[in-house]
Amino acid sequence: MATPREDMYKKSAEQLVAALRRRRFGAQFCATVQEAKEAVLALIPEGASVGWGGSETVNALGVKQTLREKGQPLFDRDSAPTRDAQLEAMYASQLADVFLMSSNAITEDGCLVNVDGLGNRVSALIFGPKKVIVVAGMNKVTADLESAISRVRHYAAPMNAQRFPGESPCRRTGRCADCVSPDCICTNLVVTRLSRVEERTHVILVGEDMGM
């Protein structure tokens, strides 16, 4: 029997999928992480090159290991032996056939809201890869743009800052200081309100809490 949260996620996802499609995104709902993994793999053509941004959600899917085992061409930043090699993989992934990422927040009317430090993730979302697959747990859905930006700045960014080295104020205190630190992971705030190329960006909503 479904839990109240699962029922709520499923019902609200129906409206959100429709809102995303009105904005020319591909969109679908998957009740579980396993279903989402299968959906991602189904969207990646055999032989297509694949890159990804830093994402705990994508990590949780387990899709990267499956792609490695299949021998899919990868711009594998995770396996790079040095920082320079990692950066080369990140540069190369800007021209991948498929780019995998999550979104820091999604508004109920279908806008994607993301904050990024280096900018490789949001730049791929905007332009470059032929296909972008965005996987996001329904816990990232917010009422409107104002609440999405608040979630990104005051929750997702301070949480993600704990994953990285550096001395940004939010890493030290756990709270956003609207800083201009050289270690800031909020250098780019991007709102994507439309997929200019129809269904280039495909959003998979997951009926479980995923990511930060």
N, CA, C and O of each residue as an XYZ file, in Angstrom:
848
protein
N       0.847     -1.193      0.000
C       0.000      0.000      0.000
C       0.886      1.248      0.000
O       1.863      1.334      0.743
N       0.529      2.193     -0.834
C       1.317      3.423     -0.934
C       1.188      4.251      0.339
O       0.143      4.257      0.989
N       2.263      4.944      0.681
C       2.240      5.841      1.825
C       1.598      7.165      1.417
O       1.491      7.450      0.224
N       1.168      7.984      2.386
C       0.625      9.305      2.036
C       1.597     10.146      1.212
O       1.187     10.862      0.298
N       2.885     10.054      1.538
C       3.864     10.830      0.771
C       3.922     10.337     -0.675
O       3.966     11.144     -1.603
N       3.924      9.026     -0.869
C       3.963      8.477     -2.221
C       2.735      8.894     -3.019
O       2.836      9.238     -4.196
N       1.561      8.861     -2.363
C       0.333      9.308     -3.028
C       0.418     10.788     -3.402
O       0.026     11.180     -4.501
N       0.930     11.601     -2.487
C       1.047     13.035     -2.745
C       1.990     13.292     -3.910
O       1.676     14.079     -4.802
N       3.155     12.626     -3.906
C       4.130     12.812     -4.981
C       3.532     12.418     -6.331
O       3.705     13.131     -7.320
N       2.832     11.291     -6.373
C       2.262     10.824     -7.641
C       1.232     11.816     -8.168
O       1.237     12.142     -9.355
N       0.361     12.291     -7.306
C      -0.697     13.204     -7.743
C      -0.138     14.553     -8.171
O      -0.562     15.105     -9.187
N       0.807     15.086     -7.409
C       1.374     16.389     -7.778
C       2.251     16.274     -9.020
O       2.381     17.232     -9.781
N       2.856     15.099     -9.226
C       3.695     14.902    -10.405
C       2.884     14.964    -11.688
O       3.393     15.412    -12.715
N       1.639     14.524    -11.651
C       0.808     14.562    -12.853
C       0.683     15.996    -13.362
O       0.788     16.244    -14.563
N       0.461     16.927    -12.459
C       0.340     18.334    -12.854
C       1.683     18.898    -13.291
O       1.755     19.691    -14.230
N       2.746     18.489    -12.609
C       4.067     19.016    -12.947
C       4.539     18.504    -14.304
O       5.137     19.259    -15.071
N       4.283     17.246    -14.608
C       4.633     16.715    -15.927
C       3.928     17.525    -17.015
O       4.540     17.868    -18.027
N       2.670     17.826    -16.816
C       1.934     18.632    -17.792
C       2.535     20.035    -17.917
O       2.633     20.572    -19.021
N       2.935     20.627    -16.793
C       3.541     21.964    -16.818
C       4.872     21.950    -17.560
O       5.166     22.863    -18.331
N       5.675     20.916    -17.328
C       6.967     20.799    -18.015
C       6.762     20.624    -19.520
O       7.479     21.221    -20.324
N       5.799     19.819    -19.887
C       5.548     19.600    -21.319
C       5.054     20.867    -22.003
O       5.350     21.099    -23.176
N       4.301     21.690    -21.274
C       3.883     22.975    -21.857
C       5.089     23.849    -22.164
O       5.047     24.693    -23.060
N       6.158     23.641    -21.414
C       7.389     24.417    -21.628
C       8.365     23.680    -22.560
O       9.543     24.028    -22.629
N       7.874     22.676    -23.263
C       8.609     21.968    -24.311
C       9.686     21.014    -23.775
O      10.513     20.523    -24.543
N       9.678     20.754    -22.481
C      10.537     19.712    -21.933
C       9.900     18.343    -22.197
O       8.676     18.217    -22.211
N      10.739     17.318    -22.406
C      10.235     15.976    -22.234
C      10.059     15.753    -20.743
O      10.844     16.270    -19.949
N       9.051     14.998    -20.348
C       8.815     14.833    -18.912
C       8.081     13.532    -18.641
O       7.206     13.122    -19.403
N       8.455     12.889    -17.540
C       7.756     11.685    -17.109
C       7.957     11.507    -15.607
O       8.861     12.090    -15.009
N       7.095     10.691    -15.018
C       7.180     10.391    -13.591
C       7.514      8.921    -13.410
O       6.934      8.057    -14.068
N       8.456      8.641    -12.510
C       8.806      7.280    -12.129
C       8.603      7.155    -10.623
O       9.095      7.981     -9.854
N       7.896      6.146    -10.217
C       7.560      6.010     -8.800
C       8.765      5.675     -7.938
O       8.812      6.057     -6.769
N       9.745      4.961     -8.501
C      10.888      4.499     -7.713
C      12.210      4.843     -8.393
O      12.256      5.181     -9.576
N      13.272      4.746     -7.617
C      14.617      4.983     -8.156
C      14.936      3.963     -9.246
O      15.517      4.316    -10.272
N      14.564      2.716     -9.034
C      14.844      1.687    -10.032
C      14.131      1.979    -11.346
O      14.710      1.804    -12.418
N      12.885      2.422    -11.269
C      12.164      2.791    -12.485
C      12.844      3.966    -13.178
O      12.915      4.012    -14.406
N      13.339      4.906    -12.394
C      14.027      6.065    -12.967
C      15.309      5.640    -13.672
O      15.622      6.145    -14.751
N      16.050      4.719    -13.073
C      17.264      4.206    -13.706
C      16.945      3.586    -15.056
O      17.633      3.848    -16.042
N      15.905      2.765    -15.102
C      15.515      2.123    -16.361
C      15.090      3.158    -17.395
O      15.368      2.999    -18.584
N      14.419      4.215    -16.949
C      13.991      5.270    -17.861
C      15.185      6.016    -18.446
O      15.205      6.336    -19.634
N      16.183      6.290    -17.603
C      17.393      6.963    -18.087
C      18.086      6.106    -19.134
O      18.437      6.601    -20.205
N      18.285      4.843    -18.841
C      18.981      3.953    -19.771
C      18.227      3.838    -21.090
O      18.843      3.735    -22.150
N      16.902      3.855    -21.031
C      16.101      3.753    -22.256
C      16.254      4.987    -23.145
O      16.034      4.910    -24.354
N      16.628      6.121    -22.554
C      16.785      7.364    -23.314
C      18.172      7.528    -23.930
O      18.395      8.450    -24.715
N      19.104      6.644    -23.583
C      20.483      6.752    -24.072
C      20.690      5.768    -25.220
O      20.680      4.558    -24.990
N      20.877      6.248    -26.441
C      21.075      5.342    -27.573
C      22.388      4.562    -27.445
O      23.354      5.049    -26.857
N      22.410      3.375    -27.990
C      23.639      2.588    -28.018
C      24.708      3.343    -28.797
O      24.451      3.842    -29.893
N      25.895      3.425    -28.235
C      26.999      4.107    -28.897
C      27.062      5.596    -28.654
O      28.030      6.241    -29.057
N      26.042      6.172    -27.994
C      26.050      7.607    -27.717
C      27.055      7.925    -26.621
O      27.182      7.174    -25.654
N      27.760      9.026    -26.767
C      28.698      9.453    -25.726
C      27.927     10.108    -24.592
O      26.940     10.809    -24.815
N      28.397      9.867    -23.361
C      27.665     10.331    -22.181
C      28.611     11.043    -21.212
O      29.701     10.551    -20.923
N      28.185     12.199    -20.718
C      28.885     12.907    -19.654
C      27.890     13.248    -18.565
O      26.690     13.013    -18.710
N      28.389     13.800    -17.479
C      27.492     14.155    -16.377
C      28.075     15.267    -15.521
O      29.281     15.515    -15.522
N      27.198     15.919    -14.800
C      27.616     16.913    -13.820
C      27.699     16.275    -12.449
O      27.250     15.147    -12.248
N      28.275     17.004    -11.508
C      28.317     16.506    -10.144
C      26.906     16.418     -9.587
O      26.190     17.419     -9.554
N      26.495     15.226     -9.146
C      25.111     15.051     -8.713
C      24.985     13.830     -7.823
O      25.300     12.716     -8.240
N      24.526     14.037     -6.598
C      24.250     12.913     -5.714
C      23.061     12.102     -6.222
O      22.998     10.892     -6.009
N      22.125     12.761     -6.888
C      20.980     12.051     -7.452
C      21.417     11.076     -8.533
O      21.006      9.915     -8.528
N      22.252     11.543     -9.465
C      22.744     10.650    -10.526
C      23.568      9.520     -9.925
O      23.484      8.379    -10.379
N      24.370      9.834     -8.898
C      25.136      8.781     -8.229
C      24.215      7.710     -7.656
O      24.498      6.517     -7.764
N      23.109      8.142     -7.045
C      22.192      7.206     -6.388
C      21.474      6.298     -7.380
O      21.022      5.215     -7.009
N      21.365      6.721     -8.627
C      20.700      5.896     -9.628
C      21.471      4.622     -9.948
O      20.876      3.601    -10.292
N      22.809      4.686     -9.832
C      23.625      3.541    -10.214
C      23.772      3.388    -11.723
O      24.248      2.362    -12.209
N      23.358      4.417    -12.457
C      23.364      4.308    -13.916
C      24.775      4.395    -14.497
O      25.042      3.811    -15.547
N      25.673      5.109    -13.837
C      27.015      5.274    -14.388
C      27.755      3.938    -14.445
O      28.432      3.646    -15.431
N      27.629      3.133    -13.400
C      28.287      1.838    -13.393
C      27.723      0.929    -14.478
O      28.466      0.187    -15.121
N      26.417      0.986    -14.680
C      25.802      0.187    -15.748
C      26.343      0.607    -17.110
O      26.618     -0.245    -17.955
N      26.497      1.901    -17.330
C      27.044      2.386    -18.600
C      28.484      1.939    -18.779
O      28.886      1.579    -19.886
N      29.265      1.958    -17.710
C      30.648      1.469    -17.799
C      30.672     -0.006    -18.196
O      31.456     -0.418    -19.051
N      29.815     -0.782    -17.574
C      29.774     -2.218    -17.844
C      29.334     -2.511    -19.270
O      29.748     -3.511    -19.856
N      28.491     -1.636    -19.835
C      28.029     -1.807    -21.217
C      29.077     -1.375    -22.240
O      28.939     -1.656    -23.431
N      30.115     -0.698    -21.779
C      31.112     -0.185    -22.698
C      30.677      1.062    -23.434
O      31.180      1.358    -24.518
N      29.729      1.807    -22.840
C      29.253      3.053    -23.440
C      30.396      4.069    -23.476
O      31.155      4.159    -22.511
N      30.539      4.836    -24.559
C      31.561      5.897    -24.572
C      31.248      6.950    -23.503
O      30.172      7.549    -23.520
N      32.173      7.173    -22.588
C      31.920      8.068    -21.457
C      32.990      9.141    -21.341
O      34.169      8.892    -21.596
N      32.566     10.330    -20.954
C      33.477     11.360    -20.465
C      33.432     11.233    -18.943
O      32.666     11.921    -18.269
N      34.263     10.343    -18.421
C      34.127      9.861    -17.040
C      34.985     10.692    -16.090
O      36.131     10.343    -15.807
N      34.429     11.774    -15.610
C      35.148     12.650    -14.693
C      35.484     11.945    -13.382
O      36.479     12.272    -12.735
N      34.651     10.972    -12.988
C      34.845     10.299    -11.704
C      36.084      9.414    -11.685
O      36.689      9.204    -10.633
N      36.462      8.895    -12.856
C      37.604      7.986    -12.937
C      38.906      8.687    -13.311
O      39.945      8.041    -13.446
N      38.853     10.008    -13.478
C      40.051     10.760    -13.861
C      41.087     10.710    -12.738
O      40.748     10.943    -11.577
N      42.353     10.407    -13.070
C      43.367     10.246    -12.025
C      43.885     11.548    -11.430
O      44.438     11.545    -10.330
N      43.716     12.657    -12.137
C      44.201     13.953    -11.661
C      43.125     15.014    -11.868
O      42.156     14.803    -12.597
N      43.312     16.152    -11.217
C      42.375     17.262    -11.391
C      42.385     17.750    -12.837
O      41.330     18.070    -13.384
N      43.563     17.812    -13.468
C      43.619     18.237    -14.864
C      42.850     17.276    -15.761
O      42.141     17.704    -16.672
N      42.987     15.991    -15.509
C      42.260     15.004    -16.313
C      40.758     15.115    -16.075
O      39.958     14.932    -16.993
N      40.387     15.414    -14.840
C      38.974     15.599    -14.531
C      38.411     16.799    -15.287
O      37.313     16.735    -15.841
N      39.171     17.895    -15.306
C      38.722     19.082    -16.031
C      38.594     18.802    -17.523
O      37.663     19.291    -18.162
N      39.519     18.019    -18.089
C      39.435     17.674    -19.501
C      38.155     16.897    -19.792
O      37.499     17.133    -20.806
N      37.799     15.967    -18.900
C      36.552     15.218    -19.071
C      35.346     16.143    -18.971
O      34.366     15.972    -19.695
N      35.418     17.115    -18.080
C      34.314     18.067    -17.919
C      34.174     18.958    -19.146
O      33.062     19.245    -19.587
N      35.316     19.400    -19.699
C      35.261     20.188    -20.939
C      34.679     19.352    -22.074
O      33.810     19.817    -22.813
N      35.155     18.129    -22.210
C      34.715     17.273    -23.310
C      33.230     16.945    -23.211
O      32.548     16.813    -24.227
N      32.732     16.814    -21.980
C      31.328     16.443    -21.804
C      30.367     17.531    -22.265
O      29.171     17.280    -22.405
N      30.874     18.732    -22.503
C      30.018     19.796    -23.020
C      29.537     19.491    -24.441
O      28.580     20.092    -24.930
N      30.216     18.550    -25.090
C      29.815     18.161    -26.440
C      29.390     16.698    -26.493
O      29.439     16.072    -27.551
N      28.974     16.156    -25.352
C      28.496     14.768    -25.317
C      27.165     14.646    -26.057
O      26.433     15.623    -26.223
N      26.874     13.434    -26.493
C      25.555     13.187    -27.078
C      24.471     13.296    -26.012
O      23.373     13.789    -26.272
N      24.798     12.827    -24.806
C      23.840     12.832    -23.696
C      24.535     13.335    -22.433
O      25.648     12.908    -22.125
N      23.896     14.224    -21.713
C      24.437     14.750    -20.465
C      23.449     14.449    -19.353
O      22.255     14.714    -19.494
N      23.940     13.892    -18.238
C      23.104     13.533    -17.094
C      23.311     14.529    -15.960
O      24.440     14.933    -15.680
N      22.224     14.923    -15.311
C      22.321     15.863    -14.202
C      21.034     15.796    -13.383
O      20.089     15.092    -13.738
N      21.020     16.536    -12.293
C      19.786     16.751    -11.556
C      19.479     18.236    -11.614
O      20.165     18.990    -12.304
N      18.458     18.653    -10.896
C      18.140     20.071    -10.773
C      18.026     20.385     -9.293
O      17.484     19.587     -8.529
N      18.528     21.533     -8.882
C      18.470     21.901     -7.469
C      17.049     22.172     -7.000
O      16.720     21.970     -5.831
N      16.212     22.631     -7.921
C      14.796     22.864     -7.600
C      14.010     22.899     -8.896
O      14.551     23.199     -9.961
N      12.722     22.589     -8.793
C      11.806     22.681     -9.925
C      10.530     23.336     -9.413
O       9.963     22.902     -8.410
N      10.081     24.373    -10.099
C       8.870     25.049     -9.657
C       7.624     24.291    -10.127
O       7.675     23.540    -11.101
N       6.534     24.491     -9.440
C       5.294     23.798     -9.785
C       4.801     24.144    -11.183
O       4.056     23.371    -11.786
N       5.212     25.307    -11.710
C       4.802     25.654    -13.065
C       5.850     25.269    -14.103
O       5.755     25.679    -15.260
N       6.863     24.475    -13.695
C       7.732     23.829    -14.668
C       9.045     24.494    -15.013
O       9.591     24.226    -16.083
N       9.582     25.352    -14.156
C      10.902     25.947    -14.378
C      11.966     25.172    -13.592
O      11.726     24.737    -12.465
N      13.127     25.010    -14.195
C      14.266     24.387    -13.526
C      15.142     25.486    -12.943
O      15.440     26.471    -13.618
N      15.552     25.321    -11.694
C      16.383     26.325    -11.021
C      17.639     25.646    -10.503
O      17.575     24.674     -9.750
N      18.792     26.180    -10.928
C      20.069     25.562    -10.575
C      21.112     26.593    -10.198
O      21.168     27.682    -10.769
N      21.933     26.235     -9.232
C      23.086     27.044     -8.861
C      24.329     26.201     -9.084
O      24.321     24.997     -8.829
N      25.397     26.830     -9.561
C      26.599     26.071     -9.915
C      27.831     26.911     -9.612
O      27.807     28.135     -9.738
N      28.885     26.257     -9.220
C      30.120     26.945     -8.904
C      30.971     27.160    -10.131
O      31.124     28.292    -10.590
N      31.535     26.076    -10.676
C      32.379     26.177    -11.863
C      31.556     26.516    -13.102
O      32.026     27.237    -13.982
N      30.338     26.002    -13.172
C      29.448     26.333    -14.277
C      29.308     25.251    -15.331
O      28.517     25.403    -16.263
N      30.061     24.154    -15.207
C      30.004     23.122    -16.254
C      28.631     22.468    -16.352
O      28.185     22.108    -17.442
N      27.967     22.315    -15.218
C      26.668     21.646    -15.217
C      25.601     22.519    -15.882
O      24.858     22.050    -16.743
N      25.530     23.782    -15.479
C      24.495     24.643    -16.055
C      24.811     25.014    -17.502
O      23.894     25.237    -18.293
N      26.092     25.084    -17.858
C      26.422     25.394    -19.249
C      25.982     24.263    -20.165
O      25.510     24.512    -21.275
N      26.135     23.002    -19.704
C      25.660     21.867    -20.505
C      24.140     21.872    -20.618
O      23.588     21.520    -21.660
N      23.474     22.269    -19.551
C      22.018     22.362    -19.587
C      21.567     23.379    -20.624
O      20.583     23.161    -21.330
N      22.289     24.488    -20.714
C      21.886     25.571    -21.598
C      22.182     25.253    -23.062
O      21.341     25.478    -23.932
N      23.391     24.726    -23.336
C      23.790     24.558    -24.739
C      24.973     23.608    -24.829
O      25.874     23.653    -23.991
N      24.975     22.754    -25.833
C      26.113     21.869    -26.072
C      25.683     20.450    -26.333
O      25.512     20.068    -27.491
N      25.500     19.642    -25.285
C      25.073     18.256    -25.495
C      23.758     18.177    -26.282
O      22.886     19.036    -26.157
N      23.646     17.121    -27.095
C      22.444     16.983    -27.914
C      21.214     16.677    -27.070
O      20.101     17.079    -27.411
N      21.420     15.964    -25.967
C      20.317     15.572    -25.095
C      20.745     15.769    -23.654
O      21.854     15.391    -23.278
N      19.876     16.355    -22.845
C      20.136     16.513    -21.414
C      19.032     15.788    -20.655
O      17.847     16.050    -20.861
N      19.433     14.876    -19.778
C      18.472     14.146    -18.951
C      18.606     14.645    -17.523
O      19.667     14.527    -16.910
N      17.533     15.199    -17.003
C      17.494     15.748    -15.650
C      16.662     14.811    -14.774
O      15.483     14.585    -15.047
N      17.271     14.272    -13.732
C      16.561     13.386    -12.812
C      16.436     14.098    -11.472
O      17.436     14.549    -10.914
N      15.219     14.203    -10.952
C      15.017     14.940     -9.701
C      13.940     14.284     -8.857
O      12.865     13.948     -9.352
N      14.239     14.107     -7.575
C      13.233     13.644     -6.638
C      12.165     14.693     -6.433
O      12.431     15.889     -6.556
N      10.964     14.256     -6.122
C       9.854     15.191     -5.918
C      10.070     16.078     -4.695
O       9.363     17.072     -4.526
N      11.028     15.738     -3.846
C      11.362     16.599     -2.710
C      11.947     17.939     -3.149
O      12.046     18.865     -2.344
N      12.336     18.049     -4.424
C      12.932     19.286     -4.923
C      11.914     20.240     -5.545
O      12.279     21.312     -6.029
N      10.653     19.858     -5.531
C       9.610     20.698     -6.131
C       9.206     21.796     -5.153
O       8.981     21.540     -3.970
N       9.118     23.018     -5.663
C       8.743     24.163     -4.845
C       7.554     24.890     -5.476
O       7.242     24.691     -6.650
N       6.908     25.724     -4.688
C       5.681     26.385     -5.147
C       5.921     27.357     -6.293
O       5.126     27.421     -7.231
N       7.014     28.114     -6.225
C       7.233     29.169     -7.206
C       8.720     29.479     -7.299
O       9.542     28.854     -6.629
N       9.053     30.457     -8.145
C      10.452     30.793     -8.381
C      11.125     31.329     -7.122
O      12.274     30.985     -6.847
N      10.440     32.149     -6.368
C      11.022     32.712     -5.148
C      11.399     31.608     -4.160
O      12.489     31.629     -3.588
N      10.503     30.650     -3.962
C      10.804     29.575     -3.018
C      11.862     28.625     -3.582
O      12.616     28.019     -2.821
N      11.924     28.489     -4.908
C      12.961     27.655     -5.523
C      14.344     28.249     -5.288
O      15.278     27.535     -4.924
N      14.472     29.555     -5.496
C      15.763     30.208     -5.284
C      16.147     30.146     -3.811
O      17.316     29.948     -3.479
N      15.174     30.312     -2.934
C      15.450     30.203     -1.501
C      15.941     28.797     -1.159
O      16.889     28.640     -0.389
N      15.302     27.780     -1.725
C      15.736     26.405     -1.467
C      17.175     26.191     -1.939
O      17.997     25.599     -1.240
N      17.450     26.687     -3.136
C      18.781     26.516     -3.709
C      19.844     27.207     -2.868
O      20.883     26.620     -2.567
N      19.582     28.459     -2.488
C      20.598     29.255     -1.792
C      20.754     28.849     -0.332
O      21.869     28.827      0.190
N      19.650     28.531      0.325
C      19.691     28.354      1.782
C      19.678     26.901      2.238
O      19.886     26.612      3.417
N      19.430     25.980      1.294
C      19.456     24.564      1.672
C      20.425     23.759      0.794
O      21.388     23.176      1.292
N      20.158     23.736     -0.515
C      20.956     22.880     -1.397
C      22.422     23.300     -1.429
O      23.310     22.454     -1.320
N      22.686     24.601     -1.578
C      24.081     25.049     -1.680
C      24.876     24.814     -0.396
O      25.967     24.249     -0.474
N      24.388     25.218      0.785
C      25.150     24.917      2.003
C      25.354     23.418      2.222
O      26.397     23.000      2.723
N      24.365     22.614      1.849
C      24.512     21.172      1.988
C      25.576     20.640      1.024
O      26.444     19.861      1.416
N      25.500     21.067     -0.236
C      26.472     20.606     -1.221
C      27.878     21.101     -0.920
O      28.860     20.441     -1.260
N      27.975     22.267     -0.282
C      29.297     22.806      0.050
C      30.075     21.878      0.969
O      31.306     21.898      0.979
N      29.368     21.068      1.738
C      30.048     20.152      2.651
C      30.771     19.039      1.890
O      31.642     18.371      2.446
N      30.413     18.841      0.630
C      31.019     17.778     -0.168
C      32.348     18.190     -0.768
O      33.111     17.337     -1.222
N      32.640     19.483     -0.779
C      33.794     19.984     -1.514
C      34.800     20.656     -0.581
O      34.426     21.167      0.475
N      36.076     20.655     -0.970
C      37.059     21.407     -0.188
C      36.849     22.902     -0.368
O      36.146     23.326     -1.286
N      37.445     23.691      0.491
C      37.333     25.135      0.363
C      36.931     25.782      1.668
O      36.687     25.111      2.671
N      36.866     27.102      1.632
C      36.589     27.862      2.846
C      35.453     28.845      2.639
O      35.494     29.958      3.162
N      34.444     28.451      1.886
C      33.299     29.332      1.718
C      32.562     29.451      3.055
O      32.581     28.509      3.848
N      31.915     30.587      3.319
C      31.208     30.759      4.593
C      30.173     29.668      4.860
O      30.037     29.216      5.997
N      29.431     29.232      3.812
C      28.380     28.231      4.065
C      28.976     26.868      4.395
O      28.326     26.050      5.046
N      30.203     26.615      3.954
C      30.851     25.362      4.338
C      31.219     25.392      5.817
O      31.158     24.369      6.498
N      31.602     26.573      6.312
C      31.996     26.707      7.721
C      30.797     26.768      8.650
O      30.830     26.216      9.749
N      29.729     27.443      8.208
C      28.618     27.724      9.121
C      27.335     26.950      8.807
O      26.449     26.846      9.655
N      27.236     26.405      7.586
C      26.005     25.743      7.173
C      24.910     26.702      6.755
O      23.771     26.286      6.548
N      25.239     27.995      6.626
C      24.240     29.001      6.251
C      24.782     29.877      5.125
O      25.969     30.201      5.085
N      23.885     30.253      4.210
C      24.269     31.134      3.117
C      24.618     32.518      3.656
O      23.893     33.080      4.477
N      25.746     33.058      3.177
C      26.160     34.396      3.577
C      26.154     35.365      2.397
O      26.670     36.478      2.501
N      25.560     34.934      1.258
C      25.558     35.755      0.044
C      26.983     36.230     -0.246
O      27.223     37.412     -0.490
N      27.916     35.286     -0.213
C      29.341     35.624     -0.210
C      29.894     35.882     -1.610
O      29.253     35.590     -2.619
N      31.084     36.429     -1.636
C      31.876     36.546     -2.862
C      33.214     35.836     -2.653
O      34.242     36.261     -3.180
N      33.187     34.768     -1.890
C      34.379     33.968     -1.633
C      34.871     33.308     -2.917
O      34.049     32.905     -3.740
N      36.193     33.183     -3.118
C      36.699     32.457     -4.296
C      36.286     30.991     -4.300
O      36.338     30.343     -5.345
N      35.879     30.459     -3.156
C      35.420     29.073     -3.068
C      33.893     28.955     -3.156
O      33.343     27.877     -2.933
N      33.220     30.039     -3.474
C      31.762     30.039     -3.551
C      31.275     29.022     -4.588
O      31.817     28.946     -5.690
N      30.250     28.241     -4.227
C      29.671     27.315     -5.198
C      28.385     27.871     -5.805
O      27.656     27.159     -6.496
N      28.113     29.152     -5.539
C      26.905     29.811     -6.061
C      27.253     30.907     -7.063
O      26.619     31.962     -7.068
N      28.244     30.670     -7.904
C      28.648     31.733     -8.823
C      27.663     31.912     -9.968
O      27.594     32.985    -10.567
N      26.902     30.870    -10.275
C      25.949     30.932    -11.380
C      24.574     30.469    -10.904
O      24.421     29.344    -10.429
N      23.591     31.330    -11.032
C      22.211     30.987    -10.716
C      21.421     31.027    -12.016
O      21.285     32.085    -12.631
N      20.899     29.874    -12.438
C      20.288     29.748    -13.762
C      18.848     29.269    -13.627
O      18.577     28.265    -12.969
N      17.936     29.989    -14.251
C      16.535     29.590    -14.334
C      16.252     29.184    -15.780
O      16.407     29.988    -16.699
N      15.844     27.952    -15.970
C      15.523     27.444    -17.313
C      14.010     27.313    -17.400
O      13.418     26.433    -16.776
N      13.398     28.182    -18.167
C      11.938     28.261    -18.210
C      11.344     27.644    -19.460
O      10.123     27.591    -19.609
N      12.203     27.175    -20.365
C      11.710     26.648    -21.636
C      12.815     25.809    -22.268
O      13.995     26.140    -22.147
N      12.436     24.726    -22.940
C      13.395     23.977    -23.754
C      13.257     24.492    -25.182
O      12.297     24.153    -25.875
N      14.203     25.302    -25.619
C      14.094     25.941    -26.945
C      13.992     24.873    -28.038
O      13.154     24.972    -28.934
N      14.849     23.857    -27.956
C      14.723     22.702    -28.838
C      13.793     21.715    -28.122
O      14.132     21.193    -27.060
N      12.645     21.469    -28.700
C      11.628     20.673    -28.008
C      12.162     19.311    -27.583
O      12.697     18.556    -28.395
N      12.008     19.012    -26.299
C      12.390     17.741    -25.678
C      13.889     17.463    -25.701
O      14.308     16.345    -25.402
N      14.718     18.475    -26.055
C      16.162     18.284    -25.859
C      16.446     17.986    -24.401
O      17.256     17.115    -24.085
N      15.782     18.706    -23.513
C      15.908     18.468    -22.082
C      14.739     17.603    -21.629
O      13.575     17.965    -21.803
N      15.069     16.461    -21.048
C      14.055     15.511    -20.606
C      14.124     15.385    -19.092
O      15.168     15.032    -18.544
N      13.032     15.669    -18.423
C      12.992     15.665    -16.961
C      12.304     14.395    -16.472
O      11.173     14.099    -16.856
N      13.000     13.656    -15.623
C      12.433     12.468    -14.983
C      12.212     12.787    -13.511
O      13.165     12.982    -12.756
N      10.959     12.839    -13.116
C      10.589     13.083    -11.717
C      10.484     11.746    -10.992
O       9.909     10.795    -11.521
N      11.031     11.673     -9.800
C      11.075     10.423     -9.050
C      10.235     10.558     -7.776
O      10.369     11.530     -7.031
N       9.381      9.584     -7.542
C       8.492      9.626     -6.390
C       9.145      9.205     -5.098
O       8.499      8.604     -4.240
N      10.413      9.512     -4.951
C      11.172      9.279     -3.722
C      12.033     10.508     -3.465
O      12.314     11.276     -4.385
N      12.450     10.694     -2.220
C      13.356     11.798     -1.924
C      14.740     11.436     -2.432
O      15.296     10.396     -2.078
N      15.286     12.309     -3.268
C      16.608     12.083     -3.843
C      17.393     13.384     -3.834
O      16.843     14.452     -4.107
N      18.674     13.293     -3.522
C      19.544     14.452     -3.622
C      19.263     15.502     -2.583
O      18.481     15.297     -1.654
N      19.917     16.636     -2.756
C      19.896     17.705     -1.765
C      19.100     18.907     -2.261
O      18.980     19.904     -1.549
